[in-house]
Amino acid sequence: MKKATNLNVQAEETHQVRKIAVVGTGVIGSGWIARCLANGYDVVATDPATGAEQRLRASVEQAWTSLTKVGLAEGASLRRLRFDPDLASAVSDADFIQENAPEREDLKRKLLAKIDKSAKPNAIIASSTSGITPSTLQSDCGRPERVLVGHPFNPVYLLPLVEIVPGEATDVAIVERASAFYQSIGMQSLLVRKEIEGHIADRLMEALWREALHIVNDGVATTAEVDAAIVYGAGLRWALMGPFLTFHLAGGEQGMRHMLEQFGPTLKLPWTRLEAPKLTDALREEIIAGCEAQSEGHSIEQLEIRRDDFLVRLLALLKPYWPAANLDGRM
Amino acid sequence: MKKATNLNVQAEETHQVRKIAVVGTGVIGSGWIARCLANGYDVVATDPATGAEQRLRASVEQAWTSLTKVGLAEGASLRRLRFDPDLASAVSDADFIQENAPEREDLKRKLLAKIDKSAKPNAIIASSTSGITPSTLQSDCGRPERVLVGHPFNPVYLLPLVEIVPGEATDVAIVERASAFYQSIGMQSLLVRKEIEGHIADRLMEALWREALHIVNDGVATTAEVDAAIVYGAGLRWALMGPFLTFHLAGGEQGMRHMLEQFGPTLKLPWTRLEAPKLTDALREEIIAGCEAQSEGHSIEQLEIRRDDFLVRLLALLKPYWPAANLDGRM
């Protein structure tokens, strides 16, 4: 990532994002479009597939029901969506362009180079790629400094997470502007510190997913049983706290410090097929300090009370939705 | 697991669970006790540690606030908890005994053998072990057929999942009785088909946990950033659907079949440090059939609408609890 140069407020103001172009209108692209429309932006969509516009409009209408419940921004309207089958003209007037083509490096590189040629000089170009690194994606672009990864999660119109990954050539000012834009559409920007295949969240999910495939493959559980092992247990905690804070609370009064003493040796057991890193003193202290910072000075007991308060409400909310309920309960 | 023999209804009725003994009263043991008391059982607790009774009573009182909100069974009372520092007398009159000693094989084997000697002949003995296999644990017991694993999740008084794992010597009738008991205290029993280190849920969590440790160790993210990558994204879906049904919905109209076509090749990429199983035709079909069965005849669109309906409510519920909110928001 390149350091900011010649950054000034006036220039920033003239770069304010008003018009969005979304390239590729499948599950992810249409999710971006619904989210941007609900937050009061004008959106131009483009996709070369036959019938793409019709499918897109149906998807956005389905999402709109939920977005209305979440709350629409002033002036938000489905009528502010325009479909343009021509890529060059679709992106030509946009301040922010979000690309959602299939996960093929050659295809995405060529597509981003074309977008880069047709876009306004100060437009930001973000790719939704789940696995390809931004330095690779930006390498054929004339202005690689405005190209980065903005990786969302399905359904994009409801889940707030977006991973922002700058490439080697990306300007730090672009990262800041992209982050501000994503926040303006209700998202939580997570800046990924190093380029890595799968970024952060997909690596975590993929580890769990691969172990789940092993479990089914070895006849230990069916897919429904693996799913039950998540939704009735860890899944409930993960809506509130990630793996670190969860284990911080499993360690009793001493939190993560005690947890690592007690379950550190487990890292060497064959509990998954994944080999863990060595639990060095440095790693141990980094994790303990991280969890303590996340606790913001609150005791484990205070965090437990907060967790339980949430879980009681979540359990009541979930009852009619869970697999143990008749699926028709919330249809 | 041994097949049921001489199973008759009258015998079952005389074996009904009324009195519970809980051995070991740390985080997990006290969680069991709170759950059993809230469901109207008499509980005898035992633990050799100094001050154990006092700590236990404080823990159960803290849990009671949440349990009252969830709803207490008729006659449920904190006064139905008795503490007995003597192991033999604590378990002597119990119909169901739950063991929660530290995770050390030698310690647990000896303890279970002692419990087995002091317990009534028809009492059920369950271990909360997260990693040790039941065949190992029951090997020093005189009546190993009534010994099995019943592995819960923290906080035990709120999370419904319990993994039931029979050992080689466990009688199938005992498995059924244990499962019925756990259901009577509001839990979701998950029978694990094969003994395996870490059972099912902890293997999935451990895979994610090990990858999280690698990510922190490699400087890709801090603990807070890893946690954010879960709570603002996948964590929201996992309260409702496990990894299989989640990916079934990511595949568009064709569900898991399309998903495996599109992301099957990803299994070979270095997205985690865990090597995935080979995606054979047999495994592929097993997973697709599993997801289709879990869908109970509903279309992907119907499942999406149900998911979104839940997510809208969950997002509203989570707002004051999330790290982005001031932690004091729900203290």
Interface residues (C-beta under 8 A of the other chain):
Chain A: G26 V27 Q62 A63 T65 S66 K69 V70 P102 E103 G131 F153 N154 P155 L158 L159 P160 L161 E163 Q188 L190 V192 R193 K194 I196 E197 G198 I200 A201 D202 R203 L204 M205 E206 A207 L208 W209 R210 E211 A212 L213 H214 I215 V216 N217 D218 G219 V220 A221 T222 T223 A224 E225 V226 D227 A228 A229 I230 V231 Y232 G233 A234 G235 L236 R237 W238 A239 L240 M241 G242 P243 F244 L245 F247 L249 A250 G252 Q262 T266 L267 L269 P270 W271 T272 R273 L274 E275 A276 P277 L279 L283 E286 I287 G290 C291 A293 Q294 S295 E296 H298 E301 Q302 E304 I305 R306 R307 D308 D309 F310 L311 V312 R313 L314 L315 L317 L318 Y321 W322 P323 A324 L327 R330 M331
Chain B: G26 V27 Q62 A63 T65 S66 K69 V70 P102 E103 G131 F153 N154 P155 L158 L159 P160 L161 E163 Q188 L190 V192 R193 K194 I196 E197 G198 I200 A201 D202 R203 L204 M205 E206 A207 L208 W209 R210 E211 A212 L213 H214 I215 V216 N217 D218 G219 V220 A221 T222 T223 A224 E225 V226 D227 A228 A229 I230 V231 Y232 G233 A234 G235 L236 R237 W238 A239 L240 M241 G242 P243 F244 L245 F247 L249 A250 G252 Q262 T266 L267 L269 P270 W271 T272 R273 L274 E275 A276 P277 L279 L283 E286 I287 G290 C291 A293 Q294 S295 E296 H298 E301 Q302 E304 I305 R306 R307 D308 D309 F310 L311 V312 R313 L314 L315 L317 L318 Y321 W322 P323 A324 L327 R330 M331
